[in-house]
Amino acid sequence: MSSDKMNIWILVNHRQGTVEKETYGLAAEAQRLLTMSKQNSEEYCSDGKITAVALGAGLDAELKQLGAYGINSVVYAEGQELARYNGELFAEVLLKLYEKYKPACILMDHNTETSDLAPRLASLMNTSIVTRVIDFTISINREIAATRPVSSGYLFEKFKLERTSCPVITLLPNVLNETEAAENRNIEIINEKIDPGTFNLKTKVTEIMEAAPEDLEIDEAEIVISGGRGVGKEESLDIITRLAKSLKGSVGGTRPIIDWQLLPFERQIGQTGKVISPRLLFACGISGANEYTTGMEKSRLVVAINTDPGARIFKFADLSVIGDVHEVLPRVIEKIEERGIWNL
């Protein structure tokens, strides 16, 4: 990294041809880093910029919109082989791009794919990696100070990394603040043609098996129906599953539901479970304790159903329904089956 340039890379997160909102949060985080570094050394950041790196196919129109979020340029590796995630291939492609452009650091949002990709890439680059970060800074000397949760979120650790070439950082989605689009500006899109045949890959994708929506991991699903203590035990949870099937969504729960062994631990939402940000979340019979809301507060649209008008969950809801889950949901399911799935 030269003394007068800081080029921060952010990895574009996209699904079904649409750029996900976490990408805009990464852009805001990169802008924060540039601003902080400029305050420390104007010369160092006189030519600082943010570059989005996209791997995929059919993203041209979406990538042109990134200029409205402070991104200066896009490096786009396009190809049908990159349309679906392949950890080994993605890491090799990113390594090749890194060797050509030499960015200062690479930012990713922490998700199922990057949990696999980030360590692969850092190993190939022979550089430092910090995962599940909630706050960090990078100095003119490339020293990194980072903070991340440990002990299931009950404690936090702060540490420093000495001078490193190009650290790979994954940030937890709940710290990536949404940003509003400004006036779009022309953005440079650099197309990189990648031939997967040039890589000596040890793995090969032979078949893609689509999971049923209700079987999707809750942190990957677009729609999540979550149940809490107020739903009840045993067969009482069936109404949650019925709604999930009607909406083609996944099923999650609060800690009591997991403790009752009605759902496996991997479907727990919250501070000691998973952090999710679906397009639509139903919170059914959930009071809204901090343990739970920490894991869902970034959801785009929240529908909360509870018998208690003063339930804390209503502070996080876009639509609040005061009533018994077992009276409300059958009527919701009936309407959905009559009219079809909502156009979200």
Buried (B, 14 or more C-beta within 10 A) or exposed (E): BEEEBBBBBBBBBBEEEEBBBBBBBBBBBBBEBBEEBBEEBEEBBEEBBBBBBBBBBEBBEBBBBBBBBBBBBBBBBBBEBBBEBBBBBBBBBBBBBBEEBEBBBBBBBBBEBBBBBBBBBBEBBEBBBBBBBBBBBBBBEBEBEBBBBEEEBEEEEEEEBEEBBBBBBBBBBBBBEEBEEEEEEEBEBBEBEBEBEEBEEEEEEEEEEEEEBBEBBBBBBBBBBBBBBBBBEEEBBEBBBBBBBBBBBBBBBBBBBBEBEBBEEEBBBBBBBBBBBBBBBBBBBBBBBEBBBBBBBBBBBBBBBBBEEEBBBBEBBEEBBBEBBBEBBEEBBEEBEEEEEEEE
